[in-house]
Amino acid sequence: MDRCRRSPVLLARMFDALIVTGRLTLIDADGRRWEFGDGDTPPASPDAPPPESHPVVRLHDRALHWKLALNPGLYAGEAYMDGALTLDRGGIHDLIALVLRNAGGGGYGRWDALRDRVRPLLRWLRQINPAARSRRNVAHHYDLSEQLYALFLDPDLQYSCAYFTEPGLSLEEAQAAKKRHIAAKLLLRPGQRVLDIGCGWGGLALHLARAADVEVTGVTLSQEQLAIARRRAEEAGLSDRVRFELADYRRLKGRFDRIVSVGMFEHVGLPHYDTFFATARDLLSEDGVMLLHAIGRLEGPGSTSPWLRRYIFPGGYSPALSEVLPAIERSGLYLTDMEILRLHYAETLRHWRERFLANRDKAARLYDERFCRMWEFYLAGCEGAFRYQGHMVWQAQLARRLDAVPLTRDYVQQTETATIPAKGLAA
């Protein structure tokens, strides 16, 4: 370690300051070997067995010596995608877990200090999402092949945080529990009109129609999702009660008894929060209820990883509640319930990552090896963010009237319990 501290190599200095717990071996592009950490390497996740050994990283491009030191949040992912960063031992999940566990919520310590000064302004500018840009951003991620998503999602194609009501649940069981949880908070009654903003592939809309005999309108900006959702409604015999449209939430008209939005708010953008909640208020009936399910930050405002923003979710941002609640207050909507789901998304992403890796050869046939490495980095990085860096999921129940929902939360569990299907039946 003394050797690393004396070294003029900026990258070695960064890792020496960062890796305090655990152990990392780095072989640089000149073949020099560096050792970092205290040698104690815990499992990458609670359910994982203790690692037999620590990650050994090999760099194949001398430019990475300064790139990784100056902007690891962008160049580490790019280097892994391009094969310029490989692992002689361990996997990318092990490496990311080690780095994020040491970094905690503070990024890369003093190496991020300069960027932190300009992030608030950049965060605002990068999230200006007018309708045309929103469509492009959505197409970038959600218009990928249905076959890709089927490789790692549950059969209902739920692409959001599952709800693990007890240890040992399968992904399918936890996603079914999530849908029941949301339906219970919506207080559905037969014949109501429901709006699903950002309906994905239609799974939640179809569940609500079946569970409560309601009419659902789902809107999306993804052509691919729209076609699949409409096909699924036809196949389920529900196209008379569930319809899907290609529409931006800012263009919607009419009134709905219930509004639900799951996993869409992260794509709205900070400059548009007032518009989002004002639009929701206008669309909600006087005695209506809204349930908003989104990713957030426990440790205050931050910024989206530059790699994630460039390659996975352009225009995306997971806000702190301090950035969301003022916009709700200004809209005239009442916050009638707020729930924080801790670590549920880390477990969801673990299931997705393991399923993707089990089907990696099929993904490579659909796309290519670079895409597979990109997707591995994405799933492992996001899992680490929820497990080690203060990311969480929040569910906000909103209403225009204070008496729109019961005074206590007992009804949520009672409704969920009453709607759990008999063992062996589909949820």
QUITAJO-V173490 format. One record per residue. N is the residue number from 1. RES is the residue in one small letter. NEAR is the number of other ideal C-beta (glycine too) atoms within 8 Angstrom. Layout:
N:RES:NEAR, N:RES:NEAR
This chain:
1:m:7, 2:d:5, 3:r:6, 4:c:13, 5:r:8, 6:r:5, 7:s:8, 8:p:3, 9:v:8, 10:l:10, 11:l:13, 12:a:12, 13:r:12, 14:m:13, 15:f:13, 16:d:11, 17:a:8, 18:l:13, 19:i:13, 20:v:6, 21:t:9, 22:g:14, 23:r:12, 24:l:14, 25:t:13, 26:l:13, 27:i:12, 28:d:13, 29:a:9, 30:d:5, 31:g:6, 32:r:6, 33:r:7, 34:w:11, 35:e:10, 36:f:13, 37:g:13, 38:d:7, 39:g:7, 40:d:8, 41:t:11, 42:p:7, 43:p:9, 44:a:8, 45:s:10, 46:p:4, 47:d:5, 48:a:8, 49:p:4, 50:p:7, 51:p:11, 52:e:3, 53:s:7, 54:h:15, 55:p:12, 56:v:11, 57:v:13, 58:r:9, 59:l:15, 60:h:9, 61:d:8, 62:r:8, 63:a:6, 64:l:15, 65:h:13, 66:w:9, 67:k:10, 68:l:14, 69:a:11, 70:l:7, 71:n:8, 72:p:10, 73:g:11, 74:l:11, 75:y:13, 76:a:11, 77:g:15, 78:e:10, 79:a:14, 80:y:14, 81:m:11, 82:d:7, 83:g:9, 84:a:11, 85:l:12, 86:t:9, 87:l:13, 88:d:7, 89:r:8, 90:g:10, 91:g:8, 92:i:11, 93:h:12, 94:d:13, 95:l:13, 96:i:13, 97:a:14, 98:l:15, 99:v:11, 100:l:13, 101:r:12, 102:n:11, 103:a:13, 104:g:8, 105:g:8, 106:g:7, 107:g:9, 108:y:11, 109:g:10, 110:r:6, 111:w:11, 112:d:10, 113:a:8, 114:l:6, 115:r:7, 116:d:8, 117:r:6, 118:v:8, 119:r:10, 120:p:7, 121:l:7, 122:l:9, 123:r:13, 124:w:10, 125:l:7, 126:r:10, 127:q:12, 128:i:10, 129:n:12, 130:p:6, 131:a:8, 132:a:6, 133:r:10, 134:s:13, 135:r:10, 136:r:9, 137:n:14, 138:v:13, 139:a:11, 140:h:9, 141:h:9, 142:y:12, 143:d:10, 144:l:7, 145:s:7, 146:e:9, 147:q:8, 148:l:10, 149:y:12, 150:a:8, 151:l:11, 152:f:11, 153:l:12, 154:d:8, 155:p:5, 156:d:10, 157:l:13, 158:q:13, 159:y:8, 160:s:9, 161:c:12, 162:a:15, 163:y:11, 164:f:10, 165:t:6, 166:e:5, 167:p:4, 168:g:3, 169:l:11, 170:s:5, 171:l:12, 172:e:10, 173:e:9, 174:a:16, 175:q:13, 176:a:11, 177:a:14, 178:k:13, 179:k:14, 180:r:14, 181:h:12, 182:i:14, 183:a:14, 184:a:13, 185:k:12, 186:l:12, 187:l:10, 188:l:12, 189:r:8, 190:p:7, 191:g:6, 192:q:11, 193:r:10, 194:v:17, 195:l:14, 196:d:16, 197:i:11, 198:g:13, 199:c:14, 200:g:16, 201:w:12, 202:g:16, 203:g:12, 204:l:14, 205:a:16, 206:l:14, 207:h:12, 208:l:17, 209:a:14, 210:r:8, 211:a:9, 212:a:11, 213:d:6, 214:v:15, 215:e:10, 216:v:14, 217:t:12, 218:g:14, 219:v:15, 220:t:16, 221:l:10, 222:s:10, 223:q:8, 224:e:11, 225:q:14, 226:l:12, 227:a:8, 228:i:12, 229:a:16, 230:r:11, 231:r:8, 232:r:12, 233:a:15, 234:e:8, 235:e:6, 236:a:9, 237:g:5, 238:l:10, 239:s:9, 240:d:3, 241:r:9, 242:v:14, 243:r:8, 244:f:14, 245:e:9, 246:l:7, 247:a:9, 248:d:10, 249:y:11, 250:r:7, 251:r:7, 252:l:11, 253:k:4, 254:g:5, 255:r:8, 256:f:13, 257:d:11, 258:r:16, 259:i:15, 260:v:16, 261:s:14, 262:v:11, 263:g:13, 264:m:10, 265:f:10, 266:e:11, 267:h:13, 268:v:9, 269:g:11, 270:l:10, 271:p:8, 272:h:11, 273:y:13, 274:d:9, 275:t:8, 276:f:12, 277:f:13, 278:a:10, 279:t:11, 280:a:15, 281:r:11, 282:d:6, 283:l:12, 284:l:15, 285:s:8, 286:e:5, 287:d:8, 288:g:14, 289:v:16, 290:m:14, 291:l:15, 292:l:10, 293:h:13, 294:a:14, 295:i:11, 296:g:14, 297:r:12, 298:l:10, 299:e:7, 300:g:6, 301:p:9, 302:g:8, 303:s:7, 304:t:12, 305:s:10, 306:p:9, 307:w:15, 308:l:14, 309:r:13, 310:r:8, 311:y:9, 312:i:10, 313:f:12, 314:p:8, 315:g:13, 316:g:12, 317:y:12, 318:s:10, 319:p:12, 320:a:12, 321:l:9, 322:s:8, 323:e:11, 324:v:12, 325:l:9, 326:p:8, 327:a:12, 328:i:12, 329:e:6, 330:r:9, 331:s:11, 332:g:5, 333:l:13, 334:y:9, 335:l:10, 336:t:10, 337:d:10, 338:m:9, 339:e:6, 340:i:9, 341:l:12, 342:r:6, 343:l:9, 344:h:13, 345:y:14, 346:a:11, 347:e:11, 348:t:12, 349:l:12, 350:r:11, 351:h:11, 352:w:12, 353:r:14, 354:e:8, 355:r:12, 356:f:14, 357:l:8, 358:a:6, 359:n:10, 360:r:10, 361:d:6, 362:k:9, 363:a:14, 364:a:11, 365:r:5, 366:l:8, 367:y:7, 368:d:6, 369:e:6, 370:r:9, 371:f:10, 372:c:12, 373:r:12, 374:m:12, 375:w:10, 376:e:15, 377:f:14, 378:y:11, 379:l:13, 380:a:14, 381:g:13, 382:c:11, 383:e:15, 384:g:15, 385:a:10, 386:f:12, 387:r:11, 388:y:9, 389:q:11, 390:g:7, 391:h:11, 392:m:14, 393:v:12, 394:w:13, 395:q:14, 396:a:12, 397:q:13, 398:l:14, 399:a:15, 400:r:12, 401:r:8, 402:l:6, 403:d:4, 404:a:11, 405:v:9, 406:p:6, 407:l:2, 408:t:5, 409:r:7, 410:d:7, 411:y:10, 412:v:10, 413:q:9, 414:q:8, 415:t:12, 416:e:12, 417:t:7, 418:a:6, 419:t:10, 420:i:7, 421:p:8, 422:a:4, 423:k:4, 424:g:3, 425:l:6, 426:a:3, 427:a:10
